[in-house]
Amino acid sequence: MATSGTAIERILHQVVYARGANRPFGELTAEDARERADELRAAIGWGPTARVASYAFAWRELSMELERSDAATVSELNHDLLVSLAPKLWVVLPGGSS
């Protein structure tokens, strides 16, 4: 399935918090994704915070994909993969249009 240029541009330019500042998602590294996964995993608890586990897992999945593909940043990953991962990471809202 081909990804629209508009959708991928929106995802890559979406601002996320990493390394103490707001940064475009496309600039994040495997280390950034791993740190975000660790932060989220530390927040997992009982009740409503248990929902955070799926986001922590998605960020870990992103870090592993960056390492596996030897990509320096998110922007170098396959665009179809990014479109499927973005809602799981809350880079775009789940169920929203992409």
Secondary structure by P-SEA (a helix, b strand, c coil): ccccaaaaaaaaacccccccbbbbcccccaaaaaaaaaaaaaaccccccccaaaaaaaaaaaaaaaaaacccccccccaaaaaaaccccccccccccc
